């Protein structure tokens, strides 16, 4: 799999855009950064590899990680009721790999390994239930880099996917929140061994948020 460093550098450069965006519009806002643990990930085929592979298997990765940042604009700037807040958010995410292969006695062979990473940008709407709880809905686009490795080959392609998310946040203190978010990036169903089409992404995020 190719290094994720170039994609991460782009994410960090765009972080500056988010920090200067509110001042460009004269908005009073609250910035935040967040760390994400991802449970779920790429919806690659739920099947064993075909052919004389002895004892075929496939394992779907469990946990990925991410880094995010965003702004919630002041209600006086958006003219929304006091319980609502508009915002923008960006995330960099690395997804757990999905592996397909075989076991033959003490020998284990990998036939296909799918891996991926993304940068997404979303508009979001927050609704304050009370002083502790907030509900959040998000919509935007994700730049998804999908790789499929086979023995001697590593194929990587880039796709742009519609992205949706919804979840809830809990205020631990004035500066810290925890959140549970469901993400869905709309790809396609593919056959095992195909890397010409993007898979869908489906994950639950557990986020630790620090308000700047």
Secondary structure by P-SEA (a helix, b strand, c coil): cccaaaaaaaaaaaaaaaaacccccccccccccbbbbbccccccccccccccccccbbbbbccccccccbbbbbccccccccccccccbbbbbbbbbbbbbcccccbbbbcbbbbbcccccccbbbbbccccbbbbbbbbccbbbbbbbcccbbbbbbbbbbbbbcccccccccccccbbbbbbbbbbbbccccccbbbbbbbccbbbbbcc
